[in-house]
Amino acid sequence: MSSLFLRTLREDPADAEVPSHKLLVRAGYVRRVAPGIYSWLPLGLRVLRNIERVVREEMDAIGAQEIQFPALLPREPYEATNRWTEYGPNLFRLKDRRGGDYLLGPTHEELFTQVVKGEYASYKDYPVMLYQIQNKYRDEARPRAGILRGREFLMKDSYSFDLTDEGLAESYRLHRDAYVRIFDRLGLEYVVVKATSGAMGGSASEEFLAVAPTGEDTYVRSPGGYAANVEAVTTPAPPARPVDGLPAAQAHHTPDTPTIETLVDFLNGAGLGRTFTAADTLKNVLVKTRAPGSGEWTLLGVGVPGDREVDMKRLEVALEPAEVALLDEADFAAHPFLVKGYIGPSALAANGVRFLVDPRIAPGTAWVTGADKPDHHVVDLVCGRDFTPDGTIEAAEVREGDPAPDGSGPLEAARGIEIGHVFQLGRKYADAAQLDALGADGKPVRITMGSYGVGVSRLVGVIAEQSHDESGLIWPRGIGPADVHVVVAGKSEEIAAGGERLAAELDAAGVRVLLDDRKASPGVKFADAELIGVPTIVVVGRGLANGVVEVKDRRSGERQEIAVDAVVEHLVELTGTR
Amino acid sequence: MSSLFLRTLREDPADAEVPSHKLLVRAGYVRRVAPGIYSWLPLGLRVLRNIERVVREEMDAIGAQEIQFPALLPREPYEATNRWTEYGPNLFRLKDRRGGDYLLGPTHEELFTQVVKGEYASYKDYPVMLYQIQNKYRDEARPRAGILRGREFLMKDSYSFDLTDEGLAESYRLHRDAYVRIFDRLGLEYVVVKATSGAMGGSASEEFLAVAPTGEDTYVRSPGGYAANVEAVTTPAPPARPVDGLPAAQAHHTPDTPTIETLVDFLNGAGLGRTFTAADTLKNVLVKTRAPGSGEWTLLGVGVPGDREVDMKRLEVALEPAEVALLDEADFAAHPFLVKGYIGPSALAANGVRFLVDPRIAPGTAWVTGADKPDHHVVDLVCGRDFTPDGTIEAAEVREGDPAPDGSGPLEAARGIEIGHVFQLGRKYADAAQLDALGADGKPVRITMGSYGVGVSRLVGVIAEQSHDESGLIWPRGIGPADVHVVVAGKSEEIAAGGERLAAELDAAGVRVLLDDRKASPGVKFADAELIGVPTIVVVGRGLANGVVEVKDRRSGERQEIAVDAVVEHLVELTGTR
């Protein structure tokens, strides 16, 4: 450390909010160059490379092959998939000296597809899995939290190419298992949450979220182990009930009741002999949708229980890839059968408007809903008897306490940081690129793809976020910049020589060691050792005269005196160097 | 190879001119994405990583510390050194979503200076050497020769920071020696040529050029081992001769002799009793120069022997950092004492124009030169008697056959590819950034810097350029994608099993092995093995029944039958695996 390019800081950086950002800057791992753009100093780069190595080993172990694409890419392949435009302001675009359009790769689906199409032709070539570990660029609107959400960041992205859906499922499983091993080796606490690919259906997609209260991603989990993105939560439908014997629907004059609240108040004061709650009402929200690339908007009615809002993000995901928008005044004016505040299923059915409902609106359930004229509602309108929706949709908000779809208990909300994503892309990019293999029968077979990503540089921040205390960072063994931090605590030549000898012996034994041989006070050195976070700290100090050194576990704080003669052997064991 | 992501090509790519480009594409190492922008396929990436490893080991060995800067950089630091503008069209510039100016780093002097200034303060912190291995971006006007001159390329750049000139000299020596070890380990044929830093003087600068007839860089060399950039060649000056007894200068009417050729013809027909050659004439070329950032142009006379042209590039380097331009008509009109075609030293001296001469114009040498009026020349004008130049300058063209300055014989021109550059920057960037250390006496000490670069991705192309034959690539041991290429040559199960077993045993012994287990003809496999260029090829074929395999040296073509029982041991020895 007397020659290491390092300066630790006593103060938190002014722009830092989350612990990992504060500590990685204070401990001299990273330095900010511009918003969301960081330099890696020696300690930080070692951690980054250690994580990269773990990722590479696990990718190689499943037979994925490493390649490397450029970061600077021509526009054309991204034009072909429309992502040149779709990416919007998140894409860094630039021109070369001849005026040609280029971009900095935010992700490389197009290039992977192109390279496989260029090299492979026959069904015998498949399956293949390719990956790269490479800098990616996204012009985030709000780069934040240091390296947790940067604009230049290191990512492992891989793609699988299969002839069949079964092959894709197997490639997906291999990747998912590899990710479990990677995140386990990194000592992370994480959940695998169901993500959804919306209306395209069928395609499996899961996200790996590191549990972190500072995380930007919200998910829900149950005591029984269910975990999912809010967008992926499915609603258990009540069993269909027989409609026989249910009271007939009755229209009521309900003056000044355009909201659920005013309606419930009115009904409960109307002497109907029952108590109504918002959950007894059916709220019909009108939106318009259109297919991607199409100019035609179509009306869509979405029915949810009146005690819940429509969650626009869940709605959007459910309708993907179609676009969704709320109706404006002109839309209502153009469709006078839509009586704002009093819309019911009847007018929708009569006017051919598609009507999708929350799964709770099951056959045999009775609802209070709009009667399609101002100041009127219908009570006891029974699903399957008085109206028939065109299907169900997951668009209602998810609440804490809602039951998990797998019966594993009530949901609660939690926060995390996305560290990995596995996704069955299917044939979208293969269709765009016409990626076919020549089958055994001489006919072309369209390739099906999977897409898999790990945020490598983000993981440095995520580990720091999960593994620190008030004194500094605490690295898992094998991941930190060293495995043993030898502190020379004392001014005598004997102590200095003892520290150097120990460090040399550890190094010779293959233990990664950091030696604090600086001319600084023991207090400064101890504080820096805690801040830097190497998992085992060895103090070579006054005890050396008695033939002992102190071995301290950074995480637990436990200290142990060990004989100098035995300490190398002890540390070799402890660090699992052999 | 039955699952390796590889397709070899029989045909040269249409855009390839040099052998390395043709072979690296044909053998499936790289693929073009855009002009000067390439993807690395599995075999190519392995070679790139092997070279990177060699470079990293040698950098670590001299105590340089690895860090990593972003490739996407804000404008400000480059504005401070004026390079945002100076780089011209070679710089990739872009804007972020907020309109901020960014660039893709072509080189990182500014960032290295900034980071050291940020971390270090005291003289006790120095010296320090930092390096990175990182993608660089330059928008070359003519990207060419595949990865030899790309627009995105991997480079090792390092910088040294020292308190004293002696310290800088030592950091420079350490880097130079490390580069020698790197290029030796890579098996390259290269020369270290003197480069010059021009009029700034003093600062040492050398380039490492790989010898290659396809190279873009020209240099000169002598049989005795001298090598230099043309700009760095110095001219041995003849010894000063006494002027006593030399004939007096005589003015002659020389009608219509504005060129050296017409002048020599005229003199040789004038009955002067001697024969003149162009080498006896003194040509005085007028240029104008100005200091950087200054608006003032100043006249400068440059005298060279009449048989040589002024080499503008040598002149520019000699006058750096000043700008140089030729005179235009307006300049001649403004200075009527400059008589075009007949300019002599007298008018220059009389009008206070600085006059620098080629070292051959030594004291005591006599010349035919202009008499400063139309159609008149002076003969026997003696340097040091009739005119006194203000100094010498290296501006005359260098020719094959000129003597090397160190007396090692006549120069000849040769071509090479720049693979490394070591350069004593001095205090230029430290001045711009006000990079000081607080000295032991409490006074600031301005830091002096060195800059050192190795073109890592280019080296893949350079090795291929130097090491190939008509059948394909030939990698040095330890650098290629594998060290042993096992070819299964035969359809029997025994042969296939024998090949697999051998490959597994080699792998277990730590030998990097490529196994050709494809269902292809031996001819196809042999051709691919030659093309791919792994240095040792082992053929497992019919001989296996007799307990032997064939071991072939890719470079020499020599073949040897080795007993199966002994072949692993043999190959472990051969590849130096232990």
Interface residues (C-beta under 8 A of the other chain):
Chain A: S3 L4 F5 L6 R7 G28 R31 V33 A34 I37 Y38 S39 W40 L41 P42 L45 L48 G63 Q65 E66 I67 Q68 F69 P70 A71 L72 L73 P74 P89 N90 F92 R93 L94 D96 R97 G100 Y102 L104 L111 V115 G118 E119 Y120 V128 L130 N135 Y137 D139 A141 R151 E152
Chain B: S3 L4 F5 L6 R7 G28 R31 V33 A34 I37 Y38 S39 W40 L41 P42 L45 L48 G63 Q65 E66 I67 Q68 F69 P70 A71 L72 L73 P74 P89 N90 F92 R93 L94 D96 R97 G100 Y102 L104 L111 V115 G118 E119 Y120 V128 L130 N135 Y137 D139 A141 R151 E152
